[in-house]
Amino acid sequence: MTGLKLQDNTYNRSLRPDAPKFKLWNSAGLMLTYSCPSRCACCYIFCGPDAGDEKTEMTAETAIACWESVRRLAGSRGKVHLTGGEPFINYQRLKTILQKAQSLKLDGLEKIETNAFWCTDENLVRSRLAELKELGLTKLQISCDIYHQQYVPIERVRLACRIAREVLGPDKIQIRWQDFLKNPIKTESLNPDERSVAFKATLHRRSERMLGRAAVELSHLLSLKDHRHINGNCKKSFLGARHVHIDGMGNVFSGTCVGIIIGRIGPSGQAGLEEIWKNFHYQNHPIFSILVARGPLGLMDIAMPFGYRPQKAYASQCHFCYDIRHFLYQTGRYSRYLGPGVCYGGCEKIR
């Protein structure tokens, strides 16, 4: 499989030969669900036990359609990883996806992500990982940090890591973060003030994306700056993004800009990812056209006539952008381009 070439995209064909091109998407995170047993403060969506609904759950058929589309788009370079939410929250679906991929000889699985909430019994962990290995699991990424361990006992993470090393091999496991696994902080036993102190100390060592729940629960712990001093655009990061996320509704998001819909992919009757990429021209997108040209300050200009007023200060350019998009989503404007609701907190308010 060779995939498409840069000149196959309509925007790229309009450029001079030496101009920066809209990069080919060669990696996709398939968001099987927005549901998760945890409500981590670092979540750049609003995943949780009650997040999403039946419409946002990705079926095995849709997952395979997306996977095949990534391979058609990027050829043998095309990779997917299975994520959420928490993909193990529906183990049978996870297993079915890999069974279908195996029967179709579909390559390109990069990894499966998990927070190890389900790792309560050694026999269960060993059985599932052995089963998934036979079905093509190449790498297991395990979330292990100060935020996830507020909800998932560290003992479950340690069990998952030990069994994964034995079943998959030591080079087939990825831990976020290895140092935290060695010296965990028992955040579940801290009171809210103590937890905030611990989160703040961690944020000064490791940054997080100030989107979604993180914008609500973590941004105030960082050094903030006046929005007038956040004047960069998003051209380089957007044109250079080689990764997309796709949710169960088929919404395609560029990189980590989850909540800004580029297009929709589906098992039938809708464009595949390769068609979306071929036909995408950012200047025809009402949100990305502004962000690429002027960044969040430009987006603010279209929101203020509808009543938007910026906060006094923001943690980052992405935080500023998210605050504006949250407002626009709540107004119901740009509903084709901003969503779904779980990316904007549903009924949770930012302001």
N, C-alpha and C positions, 0 to 999 in steps of 0.2 A: 504494500500500500504506500503510495507516494503522497497523497493529500493534495491540498490546494497550494497555490503560490501567492505571494504578496500582491501581484498585479491582478489577481482575480477579484480583489475587493474594489468596489466602485469608488471609494474615496481615494485609494492609492493610485488608481488610474488617472486621477485628475492632477496629480502632483508632478513636479519636476523630478528627474531621476535621483537627484541628490537630497531631496527633502525627506524628513523623518516620516516613516510609513506607519500605518496602523498594523500592529503586529498580529501574526496569526495566533489564534488561541490553540495551544497544544496541551492544555491541562484543564480538567473540570472536576470540581467537587460536587458530587451528587448528594444533595441534602434530602435524605430519605424521609426526614420528619423534622418538625420544629419542636416536637415533644422531648422532654428531658426530665429525669427525676430531680434534677438540681435547678436552682435559680442563681447561678453564679454571677457575682457582681461584675466580672470581666466580660460577660457575654455581649457581643456586638450586635445581637438581635435581642429578643426577649424570650429565649427558650425557657421552658419550664414544664411542670406536670400538666398544666392546662393550656399550653401554647398550641396554636394552630387548630385545625379541625380536619374533618374528613377530606375536605377539598385540597388541603395542603400536604396530605400524606402522599408520598411517591409510591406508585405501584411498581411491582417487579417489571411489568411490561414497559412502563415509562422509563425506568432506570436503564433497561437494555437498549431502548430506542435512543436515549441520550448517549450511552456508551458507544453504540455503533456510529452515531453522528460525530462524536469526537474523533473516532478513528478515520472516518471518511474525510473529515476536515484536515487533520494533522498527519494522517498516515501512521506509520510505525512509531512516530514520535508522540502520538496521542496517548495521554494517560488520564485515568480517572482515580479518584479516591472516594470512598463511601463515608459519609459523615452525616451530621444532623444539625441541631439536636443530638440525640443519642441513638445511633443506628442499631444498637443491640436491644433497644426497647421493644423491637419486633424481630426476634431472632429468626423466625420462620421466613419472613420476607428477605432478610439478609441472605439466608441460606438459598432461597429460591433464586435470587438474583445471580449468585455465583453458579448455581446449577445450570441456569439458562445460558450464562456466558460460556461455561465450559462446553455445553452441548453445541454452541455456535462457534467454538474455537476462537472466542473473542479475547484477545490479549490486551494488555495495557493497564491492568489493575496495579496501582501504585501502593495503596495502603487502605486499611480500615481504621477509623478513629473510634475511641471509646473512653469513657471516664471510669470504667471498671466497676460501676455500681452493681453489676450482676455477678461479680466474682465472689460469691459467698461460700462456695464449696469447691474443694480441690478437684473432685471427680467431674463436676459440672464444667469447670474451666478447662480441664484437660480434654474432656470429650468434645466440647465445642471447638476449641482451637485445632484439635486434630482433624475434626470434620471439615473445618474451613480451610485448613492447609491442603487437604485432599482436593478441595474445590478451587484451589488457586490462590489462597491468601499468601501474599508475599511479605507484607510488613504490617505490624500492629502498632499504632500510635496510641499511647496511653497518656491522658491528661493527669498531671500530678502537680498541683501548685496550691498556693495559699487560698485561692478562691474555690477551687473544686473540693478541697478537703474540708470546707465548711459543711459539705453535704455527704461526701463519700468517705467512709473510714479509710485511713491510710493502710490498714491491714488488707483491705480488698485490693488496693493498688499493688501492694507488695506480693500478694498471691498471684495476681495477674502477671506481673513481671517475671516472677520465678518460673511459672508454668510456661509462659511464652518463650522464655529462653530455652527451656528444655524441649518444647515441641517444635518451635519455629527456628530456633537457633539464635545465638546472642546478637548477630548482626541483622536480625529481622524484627527488632523491637526498637521503638523510638519513644523516649520518655520526655514529657514536658512537665517539670524540669528535673533533671537528674540530681542536682544539688538539693532540691527540696525533698526528694525521696529519701536522701541520706539524713537530712535534718529537718523534718517536718515541723510545722507550727500547728498546734491543735486549735485551729480557729473556731471549731464548732463549740468549744467550751468558753470562748471569750464573750464578754458582754459587748454591746454595740460600740462603745467608746474605745475599748481595747482593740476591737477588730479594726476600727478605722485607723488607729495608730499603726497597726501591723500592715494594713493595706498601703498606707501612705509611705511607710519605709520601703515596702516592696516596689512601689511605683517609681521611686527615685532610682532604683536599680534596674528595673525592667519596665519598659513602656507598654501600654496597652492601647488598643484602638478605642478612642472615645466616641463610640457609636452605641446605639441601642441602650441596654441596661447600664453599660459602663458609663455612658454620658450622664445618667441619672445618679448612679451610686458612687462613682469614682472621680469624676472630673473635678469636683470641688477640693479634692485632696492634692491637686497639682498646682503649680504656678500658672496663673492665668494672665492673659494679656488682652488689651483692648482690641475689639474687633476691627477697628480702623487700621491696626498695625498688621492685620492678617490679609495681605494683599497678593498672595501668589495665585497662579492659575493651576489647573490640573492637566495641562496638555501632555507633559512628559509622562506622567504616571498613567494616564488613560491610554494614550497611543501605544505605550510600551507594555501594557498588561498582557501577558500571555495566558493568564488563568481566568476562568469564569467559575461561578457557582450557579447551579440549576436546582430549583426547588420542585416540590411535588406537583405544582401547578404548571410547570414548564417555564417559569420565569427565569430568564438569563440575566445574571448580574456580573458586571465586570470586576475582576479581582475581589477586593474586600468591600466594594461599594454595594453591599447587599441592601436592597430597598430601592435602588434605581434600576428600573426594568429596561433592558436593551431590546428584548424581544421575547417570544415564547416558542418553546419547542414542545412537541407532543408525539405520542405514538402513532397518530394518524390524523390526517386532515390539517396539519399545521406544518410550518417550515421546520426543517432540520437545522441543527446548529451551523452546518456549513452554509446553508442558504441565508441564515441570519447574518453570519460574518460577511459573506460575499456582498450582500446588499446594504450593509450598515455604513452610513455616512453620518458622522457625529453632528454635522451642522443641521441635519434634519431632525435631531432629537432635542426637544425643548429644554431639557435639563442639562444634558452633557454639552450641548452647544454653548451654553452660558458658562459652565464650569471650566471647559477647556479654554475658552477665550478670556474669562475674567475671574474665575474662581468664585468662592462664596460671596464676595462683595457684589458680584454681578447678580447672583441668585437673590441676594437680599433686595436688590432694586425691584425685582418683579414681585416680591412678597409684601413689601411695605404698603403698596396701595390697597392691599386686602386686610391690613391691620397688623402686620408683623412688626414687632419691635425687638431689636437685638438685646441680648443680655449684656451686662456690663463688661464681661470678659469671658474668654474661652481658653480651653487647654491647648487647642490645636486648630489647624485649618479644617480637619475632618470634623471636629466637634462643632465648629461654627456652621459648616455645611449641613450637618445632621440636624441641628436645631432649626434651621430654615426649612429643610425638607419635612421635618416633623410637623411644623406649622402648616405647610402647604398640603400635606397629606390630610390633616384634620379638617381643612376647608373643603376637601373633596375635589380640589383642582388637580389636574394632571394625574387623574386616577389610572390612566393607561400606562403612566410612566413611573409612578411612585406606589409601592406596595410590596407584598401584602401587609395587612394590618399588624401582624406579629413582628414585623421589622420596625414598627413605630409604636409598639407598646400596647396596642389595642386601646384599652381605657386608661392605661397609665399615662400620667402627665409628666412632661419634662419641665414645664414652667408653672 
